[in-house]
Amino acid sequence: MPNPKRRHSQQRSAKRRTHYKADAATLSVDKTTGETHIRHRAHVNEGKLYYKGNVVSEKAPLKA
């Protein structure tokens, strides 16, 4: 396989990455609790862990 003859500069790779931007997270409102949360993520409400409108765990995990 071919290998580069010389090292590419850091500036060159940074220019290539300029178009990759982080998008704002999409928010949803849970139908059962009415709480706003990030889509496709579990969220805590009143000590219960919810995912897709269902209670997954009664005791919420500790936040680190």
Backbone as CSV, one residue per row, in Angstrom:
resi,resn,N_x,N_y,N_z,CA_x,CA_y,CA_z,C_x,C_y,C_z
1,MET,0.839,-1.191,0.000,0.000,0.000,0.000,0.877,1.245,0.000
2,PRO,0.435,2.288,-0.680,1.244,3.509,-0.732,1.214,4.251,0.599
3,ASN,2.340,4.829,0.945,2.479,5.633,2.154,2.881,7.040,1.758
4,PRO,2.496,8.032,2.588,2.885,9.401,2.253,4.399,9.580,2.360
5,LYS,4.965,10.364,1.436,6.406,10.602,1.443,6.799,11.565,2.548
6,ARG,5.936,12.563,2.757,6.230,13.561,3.783,5.028,13.709,4.718
7,ARG,5.305,14.214,5.880,4.265,14.409,6.886,3.388,15.601,6.511
8,HIS,2.076,15.446,6.697,1.170,16.564,6.466,1.147,17.436,7.712
9,SER,1.033,18.733,7.521,1.049,19.663,8.647,-0.262,19.576,9.429
10,GLN,-0.216,20.053,10.662,-1.425,20.071,11.490,-2.450,21.043,10.920
11,GLN,-1.966,22.117,10.327,-2.863,23.103,9.733,-3.652,22.496,8.570
12,ARG,-3.009,21.638,7.828,-3.673,21.011,6.679,-4.836,20.127,7.123
13,SER,-4.611,19.331,8.181,-5.697,18.476,8.667,-6.778,19.304,9.352
14,ALA,-6.409,20.412,9.994,-7.394,21.275,10.642,-8.303,21.927,9.601
15,LYS,-7.735,22.296,8.455,-8.544,22.871,7.374,-9.565,21.857,6.867
16,ARG,-9.156,20.605,6.813,-10.042,19.564,6.325,-11.209,19.341,7.290
17,ARG,-10.979,19.570,8.566,-12.005,19.305,9.584,-12.923,20.492,9.844
18,THR,-12.735,21.609,9.176,-13.509,22.806,9.503,-14.994,22.644,9.232
19,HIS,-15.375,21.739,8.351,-16.780,21.608,7.999,-17.538,20.670,8.923
20,TYR,-16.838,19.985,9.828,-17.503,19.088,10.769,-17.912,19.892,11.992
21,LYS,-19.192,20.183,12.098,-19.684,20.974,13.220,-20.675,20.149,14.023
22,ALA,-20.675,20.344,15.312,-21.621,19.648,16.178,-23.004,20.279,16.023
23,ASP,-24.017,19.448,15.872,-25.390,19.930,15.783,-25.990,20.009,17.179
24,ALA,-26.945,20.898,17.338,-27.641,20.990,18.615,-28.480,19.724,18.816
25,ALA,-28.525,19.258,20.040,-29.273,18.035,20.352,-30.769,18.275,20.158
26,THR,-31.462,17.296,19.588,-32.902,17.396,19.378,-33.617,17.049,20.679
27,LEU,-34.538,17.890,21.076,-35.261,17.689,22.332,-36.671,17.180,22.056
28,SER,-37.176,16.389,22.986,-38.536,15.859,22.912,-39.217,16.054,24.255
29,VAL,-40.529,15.985,24.232,-41.318,16.057,25.468,-41.895,14.676,25.719
30,ASP,-41.639,14.144,26.916,-42.142,12.826,27.283,-43.647,12.908,27.481
31,LYS,-44.383,11.965,26.899,-45.842,11.984,26.976,-46.355,11.680,28.375
32,THR,-45.656,10.798,29.113,-46.158,10.407,30.430,-45.811,11.417,31.505
33,THR,-44.603,11.985,31.461,-44.173,12.901,32.514,-44.240,14.360,32.107
34,GLY,-44.201,14.643,30.807,-44.222,16.023,30.342,-42.869,16.702,30.436
35,GLU,-41.826,15.948,30.709,-40.490,16.515,30.863,-39.772,16.573,29.520
36,THR,-39.020,17.650,29.309,-38.218,17.795,28.096,-36.901,17.059,28.289
37,HIS,-36.500,16.275,27.273,-35.271,15.494,27.377,-34.668,15.321,25.996
38,ILE,-33.426,14.846,25.940,-32.755,14.571,24.679,-33.361,13.305,24.078
39,ARG,-33.600,13.321,22.764,-34.229,12.177,22.095,-33.351,10.946,22.164
40,HIS,-33.972,9.785,22.265,-33.311,8.480,22.281,-32.357,8.324,23.468
41,ARG,-32.645,9.009,24.562,-31.849,8.888,25.785,-32.789,8.705,26.965
42,ALA,-32.359,7.924,27.933,-33.142,7.767,29.159,-33.020,9.050,29.970
43,HIS,-34.045,9.383,30.744,-34.008,10.583,31.575,-34.644,10.290,32.934
44,VAL,-34.251,11.086,33.925,-34.697,10.899,35.301,-35.788,11.914,35.607
45,ASN,-36.856,11.437,36.242,-37.928,12.310,36.701,-38.448,11.750,38.015
46,GLU,-38.348,12.552,39.076,-38.810,12.181,40.419,-38.195,10.871,40.890
47,GLY,-36.906,10.695,40.644,-36.194,9.514,41.123,-36.422,8.250,40.320
48,LYS,-37.122,8.352,39.199,-37.363,7.190,38.348,-36.703,7.419,36.992
49,LEU,-36.173,6.343,36.431,-35.510,6.411,35.143,-36.502,6.004,34.060
50,TYR,-36.751,6.914,33.097,-37.711,6.682,32.030,-36.996,6.524,30.694
51,TYR,-37.507,5.638,29.842,-37.048,5.507,28.467,-38.243,5.121,27.606
52,LYS,-38.502,5.885,26.576,-39.648,5.702,25.678,-40.972,5.703,26.436
53,GLY,-41.070,6.535,27.460,-42.307,6.670,28.211,-42.555,5.597,29.243
54,ASN,-41.643,4.641,29.388,-41.808,3.558,30.364,-40.773,3.692,31.467
55,VAL,-41.140,3.261,32.674,-40.211,3.271,33.799,-39.240,2.107,33.616
56,VAL,-37.959,2.436,33.561,-36.932,1.417,33.402,-36.403,1.001,34.755
57,SER,-36.244,1.986,35.659,-35.690,1.698,36.975,-36.369,2.624,37.989
58,GLU,-36.690,2.070,39.151,-37.307,2.879,40.212,-36.285,3.779,40.899
59,LYS,-35.058,3.274,41.032,-34.014,4.056,41.692,-33.094,4.620,40.613
60,ALA,-32.998,5.934,40.552,-32.205,6.589,39.510,-30.709,6.416,39.770
61,PRO,-29.892,6.283,38.739,-28.441,6.187,38.929,-27.862,7.519,39.379
62,LEU,-26.723,7.455,40.054,-26.055,8.658,40.539,-25.405,9.382,39.369
63,LYS,-25.458,10.702,39.408,-24.811,11.498,38.371,-23.356,11.691,38.742
64,ALA,-22.479,11.457,37.797,-21.045,11.600,38.064,-20.557,12.947,37.672
